[in-house]
Amino acid sequence: MDTLKKFALMEKIVHELEDLKNSQQALIQKLGKIEVDNIDLGDKRLEKELPEMHQRVADNLDTIAGLLEDFATQTDTFSDKNNVAALKEQEAIENL
């Protein structure tokens, strides 16, 4: 795989991890809203299950955030090491 294609794929993965992180954050918010609503309702199964679900999603969010941070750094390092900006400029010139 050439350098620019590899970098593009790495950037795509960074964006997908960001989307995944945002989705997990939205799930945590929704679970929190259900937990609050259940305070008035008092459903026993929801009382039991929701905190456990909330914790699992929070744990996933922590894992995803760590992966995102590490992979974004790896992507930036790859870009710097391989002078991706110059390669993109060269490719643009060649495609004129």
KOLLUM-542128 format. One line per field, with one value per residue: residue number from 1; chain; x, y, z of N, C-alpha, C in turn. Coordinates in pm, whole numbers, plus 32768, in hexadecimal, padded with zeros to 4 digits. Atoms other than C-alpha are relative to their C-alpha. Example, Ala and Ser with C-alpha at 12.3 -4.5 7.8 and 13.67 -1.06 7.14 Angstrom:
<pts>
pos	1  2
unit	A  A
n.x	8059  7FAE
n.y	7F89  7F89
n.z	8000  7FFA
ca.x	84CE  8557
ca.y	7E3E  7F96
ca.z	830C  82CA
c.x	805A  7FB3
c.y	8078  806D
c.z	8000  8049
</pts>
This chain:
<pts>
pos	1  2  3  4  5  6  7  8  9  10  11  12  13  14  15  16  17  18  19  20  21  22  23  24  25  26  27  28  29  30  31  32  33  34  35  36  37  38  39  40  41  42  43  44  45  46  47  48  49  50  51  52  53  54  55  56  57  58  59  60  61  62  63  64  65  66  67  68  69  70  71  72  73  74  75  76  77  78  79  80  81  82  83  84  85  86  87  88  89  90  91  92  93  94  95  96
unit	A  A  A  A  A  A  A  A  A  A  A  A  A  A  A  A  A  A  A  A  A  A  A  A  A  A  A  A  A  A  A  A  A  A  A  A  A  A  A  A  A  A  A  A  A  A  A  A  A  A  A  A  A  A  A  A  A  A  A  A  A  A  A  A  A  A  A  A  A  A  A  A  A  A  A  A  A  A  A  A  A  A  A  A  A  A  A  A  A  A  A  A  A  A  A  A
n.x	8056  7FAB  8004  807A  8073  7FFA  8025  8090  8044  7FED  805B  8088  8012  800B  8087  805E  7FF5  8043  8090  8020  7FFB  8078  8073  7FFD  8028  8091  803C  7FF7  8065  8085  800F  8013  8088  805B  7FEE  8045  8090  8028  8007  8090  8047  7FDB  7FFD  7F92  7FA1  7FB1  7FA5  7F94  7FB5  7FCA  7F7A  7F9E  7FF0  7FBB  7F73  7FC2  7FF0  7F97  7F80  7FE5  7FDA  7F76  7FAA  8002  7FB7  7F72  7FDA  8003  7F8D  7F85  7FFC  7FF0  7F72  7FB8  801B  7FB3  7F74  7FED  8004  7F84  7F8F  8003  8015  807B  802A  7FB5  802F  8083  7FE5  7FC6  806C  8058  7FBA  7FFF  8088  802D
n.y	7F8B  7F89  7FAD  7FAD  8058  802B  7F8E  7FEA  8068  7FDF  7F91  8037  8047  7F9A  7FC8  8068  8007  7F8A  801B  8066  7FBD  7FAC  805A  8032  7F91  7FF2  806F  7FE1  7F99  803D  8055  7FA6  7FCC  806D  8012  7F92  8017  8074  7FDA  7FF1  807B  8065  8089  8048  8036  7F8E  7FD9  8063  800F  7F85  7FDC  805E  7FD9  7F7F  801A  8043  7F9D  7FA4  8046  8000  7F78  7FED  804D  7FBE  7F81  8022  8029  7F89  7FAB  8043  800F  7F7A  7FE1  8056  7FC9  7F84  8027  8038  7F90  7FB4  8055  8019  7F80  8013  7F80  7FEF  8065  7FD3  7F92  803C  8047  7F9A  7FC9  8067  8014  7F88
n.z	8000  8002  7F87  7FFC  7FEA  7F75  7FAE  8011  7FB3  7F72  7FE3  8000  7F82  7F98  8008  7FD4  7F6E  7FCA  800A  7F9D  7F7E  7FF7  7FF0  7F77  7FAA  800F  7FB7  7F71  7FE5  8007  7F8B  7F8E  8006  7FD9  7F6F  7FBD  8011  7FB0  7F73  7FE4  8022  7F9D  8035  7FBF  8062  8031  7F93  7FF9  807D  803A  7FD1  8039  808D  7FFF  7FE3  8074  806A  7FD2  8011  8091  8026  7FD5  805B  8082  7FF2  7FFD  8087  8055  7FE0  802D  8091  8039  7FF1  805F  8085  800B  8008  8086  805D  7FF2  8027  8090  8044  804C  803B  807D  805E  8033  805C  807A  8045  803A  8073  8069  8032  804B
ca.x	8000  8092  80C8  7FA3  7EAE  7F24  7F04  7DA6  7D3F  7DD2  7D11  7BD4  7C04  7C3C  7AF1  7A3E  7AC4  7A4E  78F3  78F6  795B  7840  7749  77B7  7791  7630  75E0  7658  757B  744C  7487  74A5  7359  72AF  7344  72BF  7167  7162  7193  7021  6FB6  7074  708B  7162  71F8  7260  72F4  73C2  742A  7463  758A  763A  75F8  766D  77B4  77F6  77BC  7898  79AC  798C  799F  7AE1  7B77  7B0D  7B93  7CE2  7CEF  7C93  7D9D  7EAD  7E4B  7E2A  7F8A  8005  7F62  8002  8155  8130  80D7  8204  82F5  8287  8257  80F2  80AD  81C0  8149  7FE8  8070  813B  800C  7F3A  8042  8053  7ED9  7EC6
ca.y	8000  8150  825B  833E  821D  81A1  82FD  8326  81DB  8243  838D  82CC  81F1  8324  83B6  826A  8258  83BD  835B  8229  82FE  83F2  82D1  8246  839E  83B3  825C  82C9  83FD  832F  8233  834F  83E0  828F  8268  83BF  8371  822A  82DE  833E  81F7  810F  7FE1  7EDF  7E40  7F95  7FEC  7EAE  7EA7  8014  805B  7F22  7F88  80E8  8062  7F7D  8098  8181  807A  805A  81D4  81D9  80CB  817C  82CB  8228  8182  82C8  838D  828D  8257  83CC  83FB  82D7  8372  84C6  8422  835F  84A1  855A  8439  8406  8577  8538  86AA  86B9  8575  8603  873F  8670  859B  86D4  8760  8618  8610  876B
ca.z	8000  7FA4  80AA  804A  803D  818E  8222  8190  822C  8379  836A  8318  844A  8525  84A9  84E1  8644  867E  8601  86E0  880B  87C3  87A7  88F7  8995  8908  8998  8AEF  8ADD  8A75  8B88  8C82  8C0E  8C34  8D90  8DF2  8D63  8E1F  8F6B  8F59  8EBA  8FA2  8EBA  8F6F  8E38  8DAF  8F04  8EF7  8D89  8D2D  8E15  8D94  8C2B  8C77  8D07  8BDD  8AE7  8BB8  8BB8  8A3D  8A1D  8AE7  8A08  88CA  8947  8992  883D  8794  884A  8803  8698  8651  86DA  8609  84D5  8518  854D  8408  8353  83DC  83A5  823D  81E7  817A  813E  8037  7F9B  7F7F  7EDD  7DE7  7D95  7D5A  7C6E  7BAE  7B89  7AE7
c.x	805B  7FE1  7F7E  7F83  7FFC  7FD6  7F69  7FB0  800D  7FA4  7F6F  7FE3  7FF4  7F72  7F97  8004  7FBF  7F68  7FD3  8000  7F83  7F82  7FF9  7FD6  7F69  7FB7  8001  7F97  7F73  7FE6  7FE8  7F73  7F9A  800A  7FB6  7F68  7FCF  7FFC  7F6D  7FB4  801C  7FFD  807D  8067  8057  8064  8079  805A  8045  8088  806E  801A  8051  8096  8046  8018  806E  808A  8027  802E  8091  8062  800A  804F  8096  8034  8009  807A  8082  8009  800D  8092  8054  7FEF  804F  8095  8020  8005  8083  8078  8009  7FE5  7F86  7FD1  8047  7FD4  7F79  8012  8035  7F93  7FA2  803F  7FFC  7F77  7FC9  7FFD
c.y	807B  805B  8051  7FAC  7FD1  8070  801B  7F99  801A  8073  7FD1  7FBA  8062  803A  7F9A  7FEF  8079  7FEE  7F9B  803C  8056  7FAA  7FCA  806E  8015  7F91  801A  8068  7FC5  7FA6  8054  8038  7F96  7FE8  806D  7FEC  7F8E  8020  800F  7F7E  7F90  7F70  7FB9  7FCB  8071  802D  7FA3  8005  8080  8028  7FA4  8021  8081  7FEB  7FBE  8064  8064  7FC0  7FFB  808A  801C  7FB8  8044  8082  7FE7  7FD7  8078  8057  7FC3  7FFA  8088  802D  7FB1  8037  8080  7FE2  7FCA  8071  8050  7FB2  7FEF  807E  7FFB  8082  8018  7F9B  8027  8072  7FCA  7FB9  8064  803D  7F9E  7FEE  8079  7FE8
c.z	8000  8077  800A  8018  8091  805D  7FF7  8050  8096  8029  8008  8084  8074  8002  802F  8097  8042  7FFD  8069  808D  8015  8015  808F  8063  7FF9  804B  8096  8026  8000  8079  807E  8005  802B  8096  804E  7FF8  8058  8096  8028  7FE9  8063  7FCF  8034  7F9C  7FC7  806A  8006  7F84  7FD0  8036  7FC7  7F6D  7FF6  8015  7F8A  7F8F  8025  7FF1  7F6D  7FD2  8027  7FA3  7F78  8005  8002  7F78  7FA4  8018  7FCB  7F68  7FBB  800A  7F9D  7F72  7FE9  7FF1  7F75  7F99  8002  7FCB  7F69  7FAD  7FA4  7FBE  7F7A  7F98  7FC4  7F9C  7F7C  7FB0  7FBD  7F83  7F8A  7FC2  7FB6  7F6D
</pts>
